[in-house]
């Protein structure tokens, strides 16, 4: 099989999965904030799974993008918009680890402590705003990849 086509397919596959993880993230946070803690598995279980899957798919997308670039001559041979898109992917990865990841950890901790539902919803809404930022960045990345030669 052609290494370029393999790299391209895997890069798009993992990018799609990574993007898909952001869909409904704000709603999931609100649901998590409003749900009765006794009905749900421990928050730490959910957070660990989400962190592993998000980190893996993010790193795989970035690494496969690098492999794809190597198939086309390397970083220096890429159009500027590919550099912009790759940089934005790294920004998304950082946002996922820092404000979104920390927000989820704070939400879980506050929920386990039995904090006021208003406080939990405020934290969940902040998480949702970060998910919206990530989705806007995804649109920008898609535009940079599609229109890279213009």
NORBEL-V283111 format. One record per backbone hydrogen bond with DSSP energy under -1.0 kcal/mol. NH is the residue of the N-H (numbers start at 1). CO is the residue of the C=O. Records with the same first field share a line. If there is no record, write none. Layout:
NH: CO + CO
This chain:
6: 2
7: 3
8: 4
9: 5
10: 6
11: 7
12: 8
13: 9
14: 10
15: 11
16: 12
17: 13
18: 14
19: 15
20: 16
21: 17
22: 19
25: 22
28: 24
29: 25
30: 26
31: 27
32: 28
33: 29
34: 30
35: 31
39: 36
45: 42
46: 42
47: 43
48: 44
49: 45
50: 46
51: 47
52: 48
53: 49
54: 50
55: 51
56: 52
57: 53
58: 54
59: 55
60: 56
61: 57
62: 58
63: 59
64: 60
65: 61
66: 62
67: 63
68: 64
69: 65
70: 66
71: 67
73: 70
74: 69
78: 75
82: 79
83: 79
84: 80
85: 81
86: 82
87: 83
88: 84
89: 85
90: 86
91: 87
92: 88
93: 89
94: 90
95: 91
96: 92
97: 93
98: 94
100: 95
102: 98
103: 99
104: 100
105: 101
106: 102
107: 103
108: 104
109: 105
110: 106
111: 107
112: 108
113: 109
114: 111
115: 110
120: 116
121: 117
122: 118
123: 119
124: 120
125: 121
126: 122
127: 123
128: 124
129: 125
130: 126
131: 127
132: 128
133: 129
134: 130
135: 131
136: 132
137: 133
138: 134
139: 135
140: 136
141: 137
142: 138
143: 139
144: 140
145: 141
146: 142
147: 143
150: 147
